[in-house]
Amino acid sequence: MKRLRSENGNLDETDLAILNHLIADARTSIAEIARRVGLSAPSVSERVKRLEDASVIKGYTIDIRAEAIGLPLTVWLRIRPLPGKLKQVAEIIKAHPQIVECDRITGEDCYLARAHIASVADLEILIDEFATYASTNTSIVQSSPVERRLPPITRTMN
């Protein structure tokens, strides 16, 4: 199989166009993308497959409003493990499905986690899970002027 040039960030204009169409609507058909970029459907299909194989495209997903499924509170937890408790804290984070993303960060805290929860009482239960292993600092999200988005997919990414 032909190796994808994008392994080192060298996507051509057609690859970028395909990615932008998928970002706009991941349900766009291969035939429609082919029409928009001026290639045959098999050519676009092959390019998409190579982008997937090279992990440029990691997957396809949907985005659900958490409040629509009974989780109206979004919170950020800054978590500072106690000495020697980093591994236990990571396991607690992984075990809670309401924590939807988490990054290990630099600075005074080691982890920054985003969670969607049903109530302040549920937030208290979540925070208490960390009490033996870490200190936490929590912020409740009031609004999100910038929703989660991908970085721009342009030629300047090289």
Secondary structure, DSSP 8 states (H G I E B T S, - for coil): ----GGGGT---HHHHHHHHHHHH-TT--HHHHHHHHTS-HHHHHHHHHHHHHTTSS--------GGGGT--EEEEEEEEE-TT-HHHHHHHHHH-TTEEEEEE-SSS-SEEEEEEES-HHHHHHHHHHHTTTEEEEEEE----SS-S-----SGGG-
